[in-house]
Amino acid sequence: MNDLENIISDQVWEQVGNQVCNQVGNQVEEQVWAQVDSQVWEQDSDQVWEQVRDQVWDQVSDQAEETIK
């Protein structure tokens, strides 16, 4: 290959490499964020459910005690 062919070949490979890296990077980023989001949602929803359950239980218990008195 001559110098011009080498320069063109290097530029093409650099562009292809950058495109592949960007696409793979974007896909990995989307997958990671989707996984993190679902884990956070599950954790948050579990915590919210526990709080609501505890509050409802406390209210029902208090009302039951008042009814018994």
mmCIF file of the N, C-alpha and C atoms, coordinates in Angstrom:
data_MODEL
# 
_entry.id   MODEL 
# 
loop_
_atom_site.group_PDB 
_atom_site.id 
_atom_site.type_symbol 
_atom_site.label_atom_id 
_atom_site.label_alt_id 
_atom_site.label_comp_id 
_atom_site.label_asym_id 
_atom_site.label_entity_id 
_atom_site.label_seq_id 
_atom_site.pdbx_PDB_ins_code 
_atom_site.Cartn_x 
_atom_site.Cartn_y 
_atom_site.Cartn_z 
_atom_site.occupancy 
_atom_site.B_iso_or_equiv 
_atom_site.pdbx_formal_charge 
_atom_site.auth_seq_id 
_atom_site.auth_comp_id 
_atom_site.auth_asym_id 
_atom_site.auth_atom_id 
_atom_site.pdbx_PDB_model_num 
ATOM 1   N N  . MET A 1 1  ? 0.838   -1.184 0.000  1.00 0.00 ? 1  MET A N  1 
ATOM 2   C CA . MET A 1 1  ? 0.000   0.000  0.000  1.00 0.00 ? 1  MET A CA 1 
ATOM 3   C C  . MET A 1 1  ? 0.879   1.243  0.000  1.00 0.00 ? 1  MET A C  1 
ATOM 4   N N  . ASN A 1 2  ? 0.372   2.241  -0.678 1.00 0.00 ? 2  ASN A N  1 
ATOM 5   C CA . ASN A 1 2  ? 1.116   3.499  -0.648 1.00 0.00 ? 2  ASN A CA 1 
ATOM 6   C C  . ASN A 1 2  ? 0.639   4.339  0.529  1.00 0.00 ? 2  ASN A C  1 
ATOM 7   N N  . ASP A 1 3  ? 1.260   5.481  0.718  1.00 0.00 ? 3  ASP A N  1 
ATOM 8   C CA . ASP A 1 3  ? 0.953   6.331  1.868  1.00 0.00 ? 3  ASP A CA 1 
ATOM 9   C C  . ASP A 1 3  ? -0.498  6.796  1.875  1.00 0.00 ? 3  ASP A C  1 
ATOM 10  N N  . LEU A 1 4  ? -1.025  7.171  0.702  1.00 0.00 ? 4  LEU A N  1 
ATOM 11  C CA . LEU A 1 4  ? -2.401  7.645  0.624  1.00 0.00 ? 4  LEU A CA 1 
ATOM 12  C C  . LEU A 1 4  ? -3.374  6.531  1.000  1.00 0.00 ? 4  LEU A C  1 
ATOM 13  N N  . GLU A 1 5  ? -3.124  5.319  0.524  1.00 0.00 ? 5  GLU A N  1 
ATOM 14  C CA . GLU A 1 5  ? -3.978  4.179  0.868  1.00 0.00 ? 5  GLU A CA 1 
ATOM 15  C C  . GLU A 1 5  ? -3.922  3.889  2.358  1.00 0.00 ? 5  GLU A C  1 
ATOM 16  N N  . ASN A 1 6  ? -2.748  3.988  2.943  1.00 0.00 ? 6  ASN A N  1 
ATOM 17  C CA . ASN A 1 6  ? -2.593  3.771  4.381  1.00 0.00 ? 6  ASN A CA 1 
ATOM 18  C C  . ASN A 1 6  ? -3.374  4.817  5.175  1.00 0.00 ? 6  ASN A C  1 
ATOM 19  N N  . ILE A 1 7  ? -3.297  6.070  4.740  1.00 0.00 ? 7  ILE A N  1 
ATOM 20  C CA . ILE A 1 7  ? -4.008  7.147  5.432  1.00 0.00 ? 7  ILE A CA 1 
ATOM 21  C C  . ILE A 1 7  ? -5.508  6.923  5.352  1.00 0.00 ? 7  ILE A C  1 
ATOM 22  N N  . ILE A 1 8  ? -5.989  6.600  4.138  1.00 0.00 ? 8  ILE A N  1 
ATOM 23  C CA . ILE A 1 8  ? -7.420  6.355  3.953  1.00 0.00 ? 8  ILE A CA 1 
ATOM 24  C C  . ILE A 1 8  ? -7.859  5.150  4.764  1.00 0.00 ? 8  ILE A C  1 
ATOM 25  N N  . SER A 1 9  ? -7.090  4.080  4.715  1.00 0.00 ? 9  SER A N  1 
ATOM 26  C CA . SER A 1 9  ? -7.418  2.867  5.462  1.00 0.00 ? 9  SER A CA 1 
ATOM 27  C C  . SER A 1 9  ? -7.463  3.144  6.965  1.00 0.00 ? 9  SER A C  1 
ATOM 28  N N  . ASP A 1 10 ? -6.499  3.888  7.457  1.00 0.00 ? 10 ASP A N  1 
ATOM 29  C CA . ASP A 1 10 ? -6.471  4.234  8.887  1.00 0.00 ? 10 ASP A CA 1 
ATOM 30  C C  . ASP A 1 10 ? -7.688  5.069  9.269  1.00 0.00 ? 10 ASP A C  1 
ATOM 31  N N  . GLN A 1 11 ? -8.057  6.021  8.406  1.00 0.00 ? 11 GLN A N  1 
ATOM 32  C CA . GLN A 1 11 ? -9.211  6.874  8.701  1.00 0.00 ? 11 GLN A CA 1 
ATOM 33  C C  . GLN A 1 11 ? -10.507 6.067  8.705  1.00 0.00 ? 11 GLN A C  1 
ATOM 34  N N  . VAL A 1 12 ? -10.638 5.169  7.730  1.00 0.00 ? 12 VAL A N  1 
ATOM 35  C CA . VAL A 1 12 ? -11.843 4.338  7.655  1.00 0.00 ? 12 VAL A CA 1 
ATOM 36  C C  . VAL A 1 12 ? -11.940 3.455  8.893  1.00 0.00 ? 12 VAL A C  1 
ATOM 37  N N  . TRP A 1 13 ? -10.856 2.792  9.256  1.00 0.00 ? 13 TRP A N  1 
ATOM 38  C CA . TRP A 1 13 ? -10.878 1.924  10.427 1.00 0.00 ? 13 TRP A CA 1 
ATOM 39  C C  . TRP A 1 13 ? -11.137 2.706  11.705 1.00 0.00 ? 13 TRP A C  1 
ATOM 40  N N  . GLU A 1 14 ? -10.602 3.924  11.764 1.00 0.00 ? 14 GLU A N  1 
ATOM 41  C CA . GLU A 1 14 ? -10.842 4.760  12.942 1.00 0.00 ? 14 GLU A CA 1 
ATOM 42  C C  . GLU A 1 14 ? -12.324 5.126  13.038 1.00 0.00 ? 14 GLU A C  1 
ATOM 43  N N  . GLN A 1 15 ? -12.923 5.506  11.898 1.00 0.00 ? 15 GLN A N  1 
ATOM 44  C CA . GLN A 1 15 ? -14.343 5.851  11.902 1.00 0.00 ? 15 GLN A CA 1 
ATOM 45  C C  . GLN A 1 15 ? -15.206 4.647  12.250 1.00 0.00 ? 15 GLN A C  1 
ATOM 46  N N  . VAL A 1 16 ? -14.889 3.498  11.648 1.00 0.00 ? 16 VAL A N  1 
ATOM 47  C CA . VAL A 1 16 ? -15.651 2.278  11.939 1.00 0.00 ? 16 VAL A CA 1 
ATOM 48  C C  . VAL A 1 16 ? -15.488 1.908  13.410 1.00 0.00 ? 16 VAL A C  1 
ATOM 49  N N  . GLY A 1 17 ? -14.276 1.983  13.903 1.00 0.00 ? 17 GLY A N  1 
ATOM 50  C CA . GLY A 1 17 ? -14.025 1.672  15.307 1.00 0.00 ? 17 GLY A CA 1 
ATOM 51  C C  . GLY A 1 17 ? -14.787 2.587  16.237 1.00 0.00 ? 17 GLY A C  1 
ATOM 52  N N  . ASN A 1 18 ? -14.806 3.880  15.916 1.00 0.00 ? 18 ASN A N  1 
ATOM 53  C CA . ASN A 1 18 ? -15.547 4.834  16.747 1.00 0.00 ? 18 ASN A CA 1 
ATOM 54  C C  . ASN A 1 18 ? -17.042 4.544  16.720 1.00 0.00 ? 18 ASN A C  1 
ATOM 55  N N  . GLN A 1 19 ? -17.570 4.233  15.537 1.00 0.00 ? 19 GLN A N  1 
ATOM 56  C CA . GLN A 1 19 ? -18.995 3.933  15.428 1.00 0.00 ? 19 GLN A CA 1 
ATOM 57  C C  . GLN A 1 19 ? -19.353 2.683  16.225 1.00 0.00 ? 19 GLN A C  1 
ATOM 58  N N  . VAL A 1 20 ? -18.537 1.655  16.106 1.00 0.00 ? 20 VAL A N  1 
ATOM 59  C CA . VAL A 1 20 ? -18.790 0.412  16.838 1.00 0.00 ? 20 VAL A CA 1 
ATOM 60  C C  . VAL A 1 20 ? -18.708 0.661  18.339 1.00 0.00 ? 20 VAL A C  1 
ATOM 61  N N  . CYS A 1 21 ? -17.689 1.383  18.762 1.00 0.00 ? 21 CYS A N  1 
ATOM 62  C CA . CYS A 1 21 ? -17.544 1.686  20.198 1.00 0.00 ? 21 CYS A CA 1 
ATOM 63  C C  . CYS A 1 21 ? -18.736 2.482  20.704 1.00 0.00 ? 21 CYS A C  1 
ATOM 64  N N  . ASN A 1 22 ? -19.186 3.462  19.921 1.00 0.00 ? 22 ASN A N  1 
ATOM 65  C CA . ASN A 1 22 ? -20.337 4.258  20.337 1.00 0.00 ? 22 ASN A CA 1 
ATOM 66  C C  . ASN A 1 22 ? -21.594 3.415  20.427 1.00 0.00 ? 22 ASN A C  1 
ATOM 67  N N  . GLN A 1 23 ? -21.823 2.572  19.432 1.00 0.00 ? 23 GLN A N  1 
ATOM 68  C CA . GLN A 1 23 ? -23.028 1.745  19.438 1.00 0.00 ? 23 GLN A CA 1 
ATOM 69  C C  . GLN A 1 23 ? -23.005 0.748  20.598 1.00 0.00 ? 23 GLN A C  1 
ATOM 70  N N  . VAL A 1 24 ? -21.884 0.084  20.773 1.00 0.00 ? 24 VAL A N  1 
ATOM 71  C CA . VAL A 1 24 ? -21.765 -0.883 21.865 1.00 0.00 ? 24 VAL A CA 1 
ATOM 72  C C  . VAL A 1 24 ? -21.871 -0.162 23.206 1.00 0.00 ? 24 VAL A C  1 
ATOM 73  N N  . GLY A 1 25 ? -21.216 0.974  23.315 1.00 0.00 ? 25 GLY A N  1 
ATOM 74  C CA . GLY A 1 25 ? -21.279 1.748  24.555 1.00 0.00 ? 25 GLY A CA 1 
ATOM 75  C C  . GLY A 1 25 ? -22.695 2.171  24.880 1.00 0.00 ? 25 GLY A C  1 
ATOM 76  N N  . ASN A 1 26 ? -23.435 2.627  23.870 1.00 0.00 ? 26 ASN A N  1 
ATOM 77  C CA . ASN A 1 26 ? -24.822 3.032  24.087 1.00 0.00 ? 26 ASN A CA 1 
ATOM 78  C C  . ASN A 1 26 ? -25.693 1.852  24.502 1.00 0.00 ? 26 ASN A C  1 
ATOM 79  N N  . GLN A 1 27 ? -25.497 0.716  23.862 1.00 0.00 ? 27 GLN A N  1 
ATOM 80  C CA . GLN A 1 27 ? -26.282 -0.470 24.208 1.00 0.00 ? 27 GLN A CA 1 
ATOM 81  C C  . GLN A 1 27 ? -25.996 -0.922 25.640 1.00 0.00 ? 27 GLN A C  1 
ATOM 82  N N  . VAL A 1 28 ? -24.731 -0.950 25.997 1.00 0.00 ? 28 VAL A N  1 
ATOM 83  C CA . VAL A 1 28 ? -24.353 -1.356 27.351 1.00 0.00 ? 28 VAL A CA 1 
ATOM 84  C C  . VAL A 1 28 ? -24.917 -0.366 28.361 1.00 0.00 ? 28 VAL A C  1 
ATOM 85  N N  . GLU A 1 29 ? -24.819 0.916  28.057 1.00 0.00 ? 29 GLU A N  1 
ATOM 86  C CA . GLU A 1 29 ? -25.331 1.944  28.965 1.00 0.00 ? 29 GLU A CA 1 
ATOM 87  C C  . GLU A 1 29 ? -26.838 1.780  29.157 1.00 0.00 ? 29 GLU A C  1 
ATOM 88  N N  . GLU A 1 30 ? -27.569 1.554  28.066 1.00 0.00 ? 30 GLU A N  1 
ATOM 89  C CA . GLU A 1 30 ? -29.018 1.356  28.165 1.00 0.00 ? 30 GLU A CA 1 
ATOM 90  C C  . GLU A 1 30 ? -29.357 0.128  29.006 1.00 0.00 ? 30 GLU A C  1 
ATOM 91  N N  . GLN A 1 31 ? -28.627 -0.958 28.785 1.00 0.00 ? 31 GLN A N  1 
ATOM 92  C CA . GLN A 1 31 ? -28.887 -2.186 29.543 1.00 0.00 ? 31 GLN A CA 1 
ATOM 93  C C  . GLN A 1 31 ? -28.588 -2.004 31.023 1.00 0.00 ? 31 GLN A C  1 
ATOM 94  N N  . VAL A 1 32 ? -27.480 -1.347 31.314 1.00 0.00 ? 32 VAL A N  1 
ATOM 95  C CA . VAL A 1 32 ? -27.104 -1.127 32.715 1.00 0.00 ? 32 VAL A CA 1 
ATOM 96  C C  . VAL A 1 32 ? -28.146 -0.243 33.401 1.00 0.00 ? 32 VAL A C  1 
ATOM 97  N N  . TRP A 1 33 ? -28.549 0.850  32.739 1.00 0.00 ? 33 TRP A N  1 
ATOM 98  C CA . TRP A 1 33 ? -29.535 1.743  33.350 1.00 0.00 ? 33 TRP A CA 1 
ATOM 99  C C  . TRP A 1 33 ? -30.874 1.053  33.522 1.00 0.00 ? 33 TRP A C  1 
ATOM 100 N N  . ALA A 1 34 ? -31.253 0.216  32.551 1.00 0.00 ? 34 ALA A N  1 
ATOM 101 C CA . ALA A 1 34 ? -32.515 -0.516 32.674 1.00 0.00 ? 34 ALA A CA 1 
ATOM 102 C C  . ALA A 1 34 ? -32.468 -1.456 33.871 1.00 0.00 ? 34 ALA A C  1 
ATOM 103 N N  . GLN A 1 35 ? -31.332 -2.129 34.050 1.00 0.00 ? 35 GLN A N  1 
ATOM 104 C CA . GLN A 1 35 ? -31.193 -3.054 35.173 1.00 0.00 ? 35 GLN A CA 1 
ATOM 105 C C  . GLN A 1 35 ? -31.183 -2.294 36.500 1.00 0.00 ? 35 GLN A C  1 
ATOM 106 N N  . VAL A 1 36 ? -30.428 -1.217 36.560 1.00 0.00 ? 36 VAL A N  1 
ATOM 107 C CA . VAL A 1 36 ? -30.372 -0.418 37.785 1.00 0.00 ? 36 VAL A CA 1 
ATOM 108 C C  . VAL A 1 36 ? -31.751 0.138  38.111 1.00 0.00 ? 36 VAL A C  1 
ATOM 109 N N  . ASP A 1 37 ? -32.440 0.633  37.094 1.00 0.00 ? 37 ASP A N  1 
ATOM 110 C CA . ASP A 1 37 ? -33.774 1.197  37.293 1.00 0.00 ? 37 ASP A CA 1 
ATOM 111 C C  . ASP A 1 37 ? -34.734 0.149  37.840 1.00 0.00 ? 37 ASP A C  1 
ATOM 112 N N  . SER A 1 38 ? -34.696 -1.053 37.267 1.00 0.00 ? 38 SER A N  1 
ATOM 113 C CA . SER A 1 38 ? -35.616 -2.086 37.748 1.00 0.00 ? 38 SER A CA 1 
ATOM 114 C C  . SER A 1 38 ? -35.275 -2.518 39.169 1.00 0.00 ? 38 SER A C  1 
ATOM 115 N N  . GLN A 1 39 ? -33.989 -2.589 39.487 1.00 0.00 ? 39 GLN A N  1 
ATOM 116 C CA . GLN A 1 39 ? -33.597 -2.974 40.843 1.00 0.00 ? 39 GLN A CA 1 
ATOM 117 C C  . GLN A 1 39 ? -33.999 -1.899 41.848 1.00 0.00 ? 39 GLN A C  1 
ATOM 118 N N  . VAL A 1 40 ? -33.803 -0.642 41.483 1.00 0.00 ? 40 VAL A N  1 
ATOM 119 C CA . VAL A 1 40 ? -34.182 0.458  42.376 1.00 0.00 ? 40 VAL A CA 1 
ATOM 120 C C  . VAL A 1 40 ? -35.688 0.465  42.555 1.00 0.00 ? 40 VAL A C  1 
ATOM 121 N N  . TRP A 1 41 ? -36.442 0.272  41.456 1.00 0.00 ? 41 TRP A N  1 
ATOM 122 C CA . TRP A 1 41 ? -37.904 0.255  41.534 1.00 0.00 ? 41 TRP A CA 1 
ATOM 123 C C  . TRP A 1 41 ? -38.364 -0.860 42.460 1.00 0.00 ? 41 TRP A C  1 
ATOM 124 N N  . GLU A 1 42 ? -37.775 -2.057 42.293 1.00 0.00 ? 42 GLU A N  1 
ATOM 125 C CA . GLU A 1 42 ? -38.161 -3.178 43.149 1.00 0.00 ? 42 GLU A CA 1 
ATOM 126 C C  . GLU A 1 42 ? -37.855 -2.877 44.607 1.00 0.00 ? 42 GLU A C  1 
ATOM 127 N N  . GLN A 1 43 ? -36.687 -2.330 44.857 1.00 0.00 ? 43 GLN A N  1 
ATOM 128 C CA . GLN A 1 43 ? -36.285 -2.023 46.231 1.00 0.00 ? 43 GLN A CA 1 
ATOM 129 C C  . GLN A 1 43 ? -37.181 -0.936 46.813 1.00 0.00 ? 43 GLN A C  1 
ATOM 130 N N  . ASP A 1 44 ? -37.414 0.124  46.037 1.00 0.00 ? 44 ASP A N  1 
ATOM 131 C CA . ASP A 1 44 ? -38.264 1.215  46.518 1.00 0.00 ? 44 ASP A CA 1 
ATOM 132 C C  . ASP A 1 44 ? -39.688 0.739  46.748 1.00 0.00 ? 44 ASP A C  1 
ATOM 133 N N  . SER A 1 45 ? -40.213 -0.057 45.817 1.00 0.00 ? 45 SER A N  1 
ATOM 134 C CA . SER A 1 45 ? -41.590 -0.511 45.968 1.00 0.00 ? 45 SER A CA 1 
ATOM 135 C C  . SER A 1 45 ? -41.722 -1.430 47.177 1.00 0.00 ? 45 SER A C  1 
ATOM 136 N N  . ASP A 1 46 ? -40.702 -2.247 47.442 1.00 0.00 ? 46 ASP A N  1 
ATOM 137 C CA . ASP A 1 46 ? -40.722 -3.102 48.637 1.00 0.00 ? 46 ASP A CA 1 
ATOM 138 C C  . ASP A 1 46 ? -40.736 -2.247 49.900 1.00 0.00 ? 46 ASP A C  1 
ATOM 139 N N  . GLN A 1 47 ? -39.936 -1.200 49.919 1.00 0.00 ? 47 GLN A N  1 
ATOM 140 C CA . GLN A 1 47 ? -39.873 -0.334 51.092 1.00 0.00 ? 47 GLN A CA 1 
ATOM 141 C C  . GLN A 1 47 ? -41.195 0.411  51.289 1.00 0.00 ? 47 GLN A C  1 
ATOM 142 N N  . VAL A 1 48 ? -41.749 0.904  50.189 1.00 0.00 ? 48 VAL A N  1 
ATOM 143 C CA . VAL A 1 48 ? -43.030 1.602  50.280 1.00 0.00 ? 48 VAL A CA 1 
ATOM 144 C C  . VAL A 1 48 ? -44.100 0.645  50.776 1.00 0.00 ? 48 VAL A C  1 
ATOM 145 N N  . TRP A 1 49 ? -44.137 -0.574 50.223 1.00 0.00 ? 49 TRP A N  1 
ATOM 146 C CA . TRP A 1 49 ? -45.137 -1.564 50.642 1.00 0.00 ? 49 TRP A CA 1 
ATOM 147 C C  . TRP A 1 49 ? -45.004 -1.858 52.139 1.00 0.00 ? 49 TRP A C  1 
ATOM 148 N N  . GLU A 1 50 ? -43.783 -2.023 52.613 1.00 0.00 ? 50 GLU A N  1 
ATOM 149 C CA . GLU A 1 50 ? -43.576 -2.294 54.044 1.00 0.00 ? 50 GLU A CA 1 
ATOM 150 C C  . GLU A 1 50 ? -44.092 -1.139 54.894 1.00 0.00 ? 50 GLU A C  1 
ATOM 151 N N  . GLN A 1 51 ? -43.822 0.078  54.481 1.00 0.00 ? 51 GLN A N  1 
ATOM 152 C CA . GLN A 1 51 ? -44.274 1.240  55.247 1.00 0.00 ? 51 GLN A CA 1 
ATOM 153 C C  . GLN A 1 51 ? -45.793 1.320  55.268 1.00 0.00 ? 51 GLN A C  1 
ATOM 154 N N  . VAL A 1 52 ? -46.403 1.134  54.117 1.00 0.00 ? 52 VAL A N  1 
ATOM 155 C CA . VAL A 1 52 ? -47.869 1.189  54.041 1.00 0.00 ? 52 VAL A CA 1 
ATOM 156 C C  . VAL A 1 52 ? -48.474 0.072  54.870 1.00 0.00 ? 52 VAL A C  1 
ATOM 157 N N  . ARG A 1 53 ? -47.931 -1.128 54.738 1.00 0.00 ? 53 ARG A N  1 
ATOM 158 C CA . ARG A 1 53 ? -48.433 -2.276 55.502 1.00 0.00 ? 53 ARG A CA 1 
ATOM 159 C C  . ARG A 1 53 ? -48.339 -2.009 56.997 1.00 0.00 ? 53 ARG A C  1 
ATOM 160 N N  . ASP A 1 54 ? -47.197 -1.479 57.427 1.00 0.00 ? 54 ASP A N  1 
ATOM 161 C CA . ASP A 1 54 ? -47.007 -1.193 58.848 1.00 0.00 ? 54 ASP A CA 1 
ATOM 162 C C  . ASP A 1 54 ? -47.982 -0.123 59.334 1.00 0.00 ? 54 ASP A C  1 
ATOM 163 N N  . GLN A 1 55 ? -48.193 0.908  58.528 1.00 0.00 ? 55 GLN A N  1 
ATOM 164 C CA . GLN A 1 55 ? -49.117 1.971  58.925 1.00 0.00 ? 55 GLN A CA 1 
ATOM 165 C C  . GLN A 1 55 ? -50.550 1.455  59.009 1.00 0.00 ? 55 GLN A C  1 
ATOM 166 N N  . VAL A 1 56 ? -50.940 0.671  58.023 1.00 0.00 ? 56 VAL A N  1 
ATOM 167 C CA . VAL A 1 56 ? -52.304 0.111  58.033 1.00 0.00 ? 56 VAL A CA 1 
ATOM 168 C C  . VAL A 1 56 ? -52.468 -0.809 59.231 1.00 0.00 ? 56 VAL A C  1 
ATOM 169 N N  . TRP A 1 57 ? -51.472 -1.634 59.485 1.00 0.00 ? 57 TRP A N  1 
ATOM 170 C CA . TRP A 1 57 ? -51.539 -2.558 60.617 1.00 0.00 ? 57 TRP A CA 1 
ATOM 171 C C  . TRP A 1 57 ? -51.675 -1.789 61.934 1.00 0.00 ? 57 TRP A C  1 
ATOM 172 N N  . ASP A 1 58 ? -50.886 -0.725 62.074 1.00 0.00 ? 58 ASP A N  1 
ATOM 173 C CA . ASP A 1 58 ? -50.958 0.090  63.291 1.00 0.00 ? 58 ASP A CA 1 
ATOM 174 C C  . ASP A 1 58 ? -52.349 0.704  63.461 1.00 0.00 ? 58 ASP A C  1 
ATOM 175 N N  . GLN A 1 59 ? -52.902 1.227  62.374 1.00 0.00 ? 59 GLN A N  1 
ATOM 176 C CA . GLN A 1 59 ? -54.225 1.842  62.445 1.00 0.00 ? 59 GLN A CA 1 
ATOM 177 C C  . GLN A 1 59 ? -55.303 0.813  62.791 1.00 0.00 ? 59 GLN A C  1 
ATOM 178 N N  . VAL A 1 60 ? -55.241 -0.333 62.143 1.00 0.00 ? 60 VAL A N  1 
ATOM 179 C CA . VAL A 1 60 ? -56.230 -1.385 62.416 1.00 0.00 ? 60 VAL A CA 1 
ATOM 180 C C  . VAL A 1 60 ? -56.095 -1.873 63.857 1.00 0.00 ? 60 VAL A C  1 
ATOM 181 N N  . SER A 1 61 ? -54.859 -2.047 64.310 1.00 0.00 ? 61 SER A N  1 
ATOM 182 C CA . SER A 1 61 ? -54.634 -2.489 65.689 1.00 0.00 ? 61 SER A CA 1 
ATOM 183 C C  . SER A 1 61 ? -55.177 -1.473 66.683 1.00 0.00 ? 61 SER A C  1 
ATOM 184 N N  . ASP A 1 62 ? -54.898 -0.180 66.422 1.00 0.00 ? 62 ASP A N  1 
ATOM 185 C CA . ASP A 1 62 ? -55.396 0.868  67.313 1.00 0.00 ? 62 ASP A CA 1 
ATOM 186 C C  . ASP A 1 62 ? -56.919 0.885  67.355 1.00 0.00 ? 62 ASP A C  1 
ATOM 187 N N  . GLN A 1 63 ? -57.555 0.753  66.197 1.00 0.00 ? 63 GLN A N  1 
ATOM 188 C CA . GLN A 1 63 ? -59.009 0.762  66.135 1.00 0.00 ? 63 GLN A CA 1 
ATOM 189 C C  . GLN A 1 63 ? -59.587 -0.472 66.836 1.00 0.00 ? 63 GLN A C  1 
ATOM 190 N N  . ALA A 1 64 ? -58.930 -1.601 66.674 1.00 0.00 ? 64 ALA A N  1 
ATOM 191 C CA . ALA A 1 64 ? -59.401 -2.825 67.326 1.00 0.00 ? 64 ALA A CA 1 
ATOM 192 C C  . ALA A 1 64 ? -59.302 -2.671 68.847 1.00 0.00 ? 64 ALA A C  1 
ATOM 193 N N  . GLU A 1 65 ? -58.215 -2.110 69.319 1.00 0.00 ? 65 GLU A N  1 
ATOM 194 C CA . GLU A 1 65 ? -58.048 -1.910 70.763 1.00 0.00 ? 65 GLU A CA 1 
ATOM 195 C C  . GLU A 1 65 ? -59.107 -0.951 71.294 1.00 0.00 ? 65 GLU A C  1 
ATOM 196 N N  . GLU A 1 66 ? -59.398 0.105  70.553 1.00 0.00 ? 66 GLU A N  1 
ATOM 197 C CA . GLU A 1 66 ? -60.415 1.068  70.980 1.00 0.00 ? 66 GLU A CA 1 
ATOM 198 C C  . GLU A 1 66 ? -61.783 0.405  71.012 1.00 0.00 ? 66 GLU A C  1 
ATOM 199 N N  . THR A 1 67 ? -62.052 -0.463 70.066 1.00 0.00 ? 67 THR A N  1 
ATOM 200 C CA . THR A 1 67 ? -63.347 -1.140 69.997 1.00 0.00 ? 67 THR A CA 1 
ATOM 201 C C  . THR A 1 67 ? -63.509 -2.101 71.176 1.00 0.00 ? 67 THR A C  1 
ATOM 202 N N  . ILE A 1 68 ? -62.415 -2.750 71.556 1.00 0.00 ? 68 ILE A N  1 
ATOM 203 C CA . ILE A 1 68 ? -62.461 -3.725 72.652 1.00 0.00 ? 68 ILE A CA 1 
ATOM 204 C C  . ILE A 1 68 ? -62.640 -3.016 73.987 1.00 0.00 ? 68 ILE A C  1 
ATOM 205 N N  . LYS A 1 69 ? -62.111 -1.826 74.164 1.00 0.00 ? 69 LYS A N  1 
ATOM 206 C CA . LYS A 1 69 ? -62.171 -1.119 75.444 1.00 0.00 ? 69 LYS A CA 1 
ATOM 207 C C  . LYS A 1 69 ? -63.526 -0.736 75.732 1.00 0.00 ? 69 LYS A C  1 
# 
